[in-house]
Amino acid sequence: MKTKRSRMIGGIALVIIGIFYLLENVGLIPDLAPVVWGVLFAGISLASLGAYLSSGWREWGWLFPIFIPAGLAAAMFMAAAEGDGLWIGALFLAATALPFWLLFLIDRRQWWALIPGWVLAVLTAVTLLAETASGEVIGAMVMVGTGLPFVVVYLVNRKQWWALIPAFILVGIGVALLGLLRSPEWMGMLILFIIALPFYVVFFRSPQQWWAIIPAGIMTTLGIVGSLSLLIAVETWGARLIAAVFFAGSALPFVFLWWRHERYATDWAKYPAAGLLSMGVLALIFGAMLDWLWAVLFIGLGGWLLLRSVREPKLKG
């Protein structure tokens, strides 16, 4: 009965809103003033509140049609009073965030609600600071604010180890955006190392998640390669060294996994390890001529496949 009543109330509210929009669009009624829309949304919010109170406090689905229309109603009333646009937007975002926070307080198993709730709360603060704070501060607030709920998700349930990855990346990038390093190039290198960090944490915390060492090693290698490109001249021998470091560094996580193949099912890792190490040696020896070598290798491989297909005996029907 509760589900049926909920559907009836929600259906009636949507039909009423749709009829008003339709009549307004075809010109049968004049454009409704913001106050009228505010009263309409306030009525929907109050009806939903009555349905929630009669259904029981654990019927958290009613929280959204309570607070979101209430936020819209408040925004309409403020618009009619020619209020500040920043406060109107912030009020609506806060009203949209509130049901997610209440949902988590009602049922701690609904940990996912922390993520949209926190993100909307951060956007509320960013909206209010849009005209006073610098772009770096606002960007940092968004990144850190978006990353913190993932930290909370992990702390609430340690089995949700995946939350460490977006948490470290978002918070780290947010801290980097505060301008600790003024050089954009070095900032990019720092972000690459920050992205690598959570994968190392995941691997060393749960070694059975051996896959995490691959993105960790590759992102670290990219950070080292980028740093080298800023420190040494690439016109001479530097380009060969950077290319060799890239291939060798990318090979290291696969070498490590193959070395531990008795513990993990990673015997396959010897193939990418051998291929990348070989490419590192070739890059160091041939340098810019490596592009020509690639062309020759592709032509040779293609010719061998064609020759093999020609010589292959035809299957009898």
N, C-alpha and C positions, 0 to 999 in steps of 0.2 A: 504493500500500500504506500509506503514511504517513497519508493522509487517511482510509482505511478504519479503520486502527487507532485514530486519534484519535476517530472517531465511536463506535467500540465502547467505548472507555474512558469517554468522556463519557456515552454512553447507559447503561452499567452503573451509573455513579455516580448518575445521576439516578433510575434505577429503584430502586436501593437506598434512597435518601432518600425516594422516594415511598412505598415499601412500609412503611418505618418510620413515616412520618406517618399512613398509612392504618390500620395496626394500632393505633397509639396512639389515633387518633380514634374507632375503633369499640370500644375498650376491651379488645382482645385482649391487649395488653401494657400494663403500667403506664406512667405518664408518665416519660419518660426523663430522667434527671438531666442537668444541664448538662455534667458530665464525659463522659457517654456521647456526647452530641452533639459535644463537643469532640474526642473520639477519632475519631468518624466523619468530621468535617470535616478533621481532620489526615490521616486516611488518604486522603481524596480529594486533598488537596494533595500528599502524597507520591507518589501514583500519577501525578498530572499532571506532577510534577517529573521522574519517571522517563521519562514519555512525551516530555517536552520535551528532555531530555538525549539521548535516542535519536533524536529527529527532526532535531536540528540547531538551533543557537542562533538562526537567523533565523526559525524557526517561532514567531513572537512570540504567536500566538493562545493558546499554552499558558500565557503569563504570567498571564492572568486566573484560570483555574481553579487556579493554583498559589497566588497571593497572597490572593485573596479568601476561599477556604475556610480558608487559614492564619490570616487575620485573624479569621474567625468562630470558629475553634478557640481562638485565644488569648483572645478575648472570653468564650467559654464557660468556659474554665479560670479566668479572673479573676473571673467572676460566681460560680463555685462557691466561690472563695476569699473571696467578699464584698469584692472590690476596689472602688475608687472608680469610680462610674458615669461620671464625666468621662473618666477614663483608659481605661475600656473603650470608650466611643464614639470617643475620639480614636485609639485603637489600630486599630479597625476602619476608620476613615476613612483613616488612613495606609496601611494594607495595601491598600486599594482604590486609593489614589493611586499606589502604587509601580509597578504594571505599566505605567501610562501613561508615567511617567518613563523606565523601562527601554526601553519601545518606542521612544521618541524617541532614546535613546542608541544603540540597535541600528540604527535606520534613520532618519536625519535627514530623509528625505523625508516621514515621517509627522509633519509639524509639528502637525497637528490635535491630537495627543495631549497637547501642552503645555497646551491649554485645560482639559480636564477634570482633568489631573494637577495643575495649579496651583490650580484652584478647590478640589479636594479637600484639597490641602495647606493652603490658607487656612482651610477649614472645620475642619481638624484643630486648627490654632492657636486658632481662635475657640472651639472646644469646651473647650480647656484654660483659656482666659481668661474663660469665661462668668461665673464667680463673682467675678472680681477686677477686670476692666476695665469702664469705663463703657459705656453703650449707644452713645455717639458714637464711641468708639474702636473698638468692635466693628464698627459699621456702616462706618466708614472702612476698616477692615482688609478687610472683605468686598468693598467696592467697588474699592479699590486692588488687592487681590489678584486679583480677577476681571479687572481691566483689564490688568495687567502681562503675562499670556501673549499678549494681542493685540499688545502692543508687541514682544515677542520674535518673534512670527510675522512681523511686518512687517520686523524687522531681519534675520531669517533669509532671507526672500524678499521683496525690495522690490516685486515684482509684486503681492503681496497687499496693495494699497493700502487695500482695504476695512477691514482690521484697524485702521487709524487711527481710524475712527469710534467703534467701541466702546471702544478704548483711551483716547482723549481723554475721552469722556463718563464712563466708569466711574472712571478715575483722578481726573478733575476733581471729580466729585461726592464721591468719597472724601475728597479734600483739603478740600472745602467742609464736609463733615460734622465735621471736626475742631474746628469752632467758631470759625473765624477771624472770622466775622460772627455776632454774637449775635442779631441781629434775624431772625426767621423770614422776614419779608417780603423783606428784602434778600438773604437766603440763596436764596430762590426766584428772584430776578432774576439772581443770580450763576450759578445752575445753568442758566438759559436761555442766558446768554452762553457758558457752558462747552459746552453742547450744540451751539451754532452753530460753535464754533471748529474742530472736525475737518472740517466741510464746507468751510470756507475753506481749510484745509490741503490737502484733496483737490483742490479746484479749482485753486489756485495751483501745486500740484505737477504736476497733469495737467489742463491746460486743456480737453482733449477731454472730460473729465468735467464738462461745463458744467451738467448738472442739479444738481450740488452747490451751486451758488450760490443756488438757490431755497430749500431748507431753511435755508441759512446766513442769507440775508436775512430770512426770515420769523421765525426764532428770535431774531435780533438785534432785529427790530422789536418782538417780544413783550417782550423784556427792556427795551427803551427805554420802551415803553408802561407796563409795570409800574412802572418807576422814576418816570415822570412821575406816575402815580397816587398815589405816596407823597409827592411833592414839592409838588403843586399841589392846590388845592381843586377837587373835581369838581362841586360844587353849582351853580356859575355857568358861566363860559365854559370852565372846565377840561375838562368832559366833551366839548365840541365839539372842543377842541384834541387831546385824547387820541384820539378817534375818527378825526380827520383824519390824525393821525400814524400811526395803525395802518394805514389804507388806503393812504396815500402810501408808507409804509415797505414795505408788502407789494408795492407796485407796482414799487419800485426794482429788484429782481432781474430782473423781466421787462423793464423799460426797458433795463437793462444788456444782457440777452440779445438784445433787438431791435437795440440799437446795434451789437452784434457779429454781426448775422445774415449778413454777408458771409463770416465765418469759420466760423460754425456754422449748422446748419439750424434757425434759431430765428426766422424771420420771423413765425411764429404768435404770438410773445410780445407783439406790439403790441396784441393784443385784450385779454388780461387786464390788461396795463399800462394801457390806456386806460380799461377798466372800473373798475379799482381807483382810479386817479387821479380819475375822475369821482365815485366814491363818497366820496373824501376831501374834494373840494370841496363836495359836497352835505352831508356831515356837518358841515363847518365853518359852512355857511350856515344849515342848518335845525336842527341840534342834535337835541333830543329829538323834534322833529316829523318826523325821518327815518323813524320807525316808521310814521307816517301816510302818508308819501310812498311807502314800500314797499307798503303796502296798496293805495294808489291805482294804483301801477304794476302790481301783480299783477292787479288787477281790470281795468285797461285792456288789459293783454296778453291776459288770458283772453277778454275781450269781443272783441278784434280777431280772435283765433283762431276763436271761435265764428262771428263774422260772415263771416269768410273761408270757413269750411266750409259755411255756408248758401248763400253766393253762388256757390260753386264749381260749375260745371256737372256734371251727372251723366254718368258714363261710360256709353256705350252698350254694351249686352251684345253 
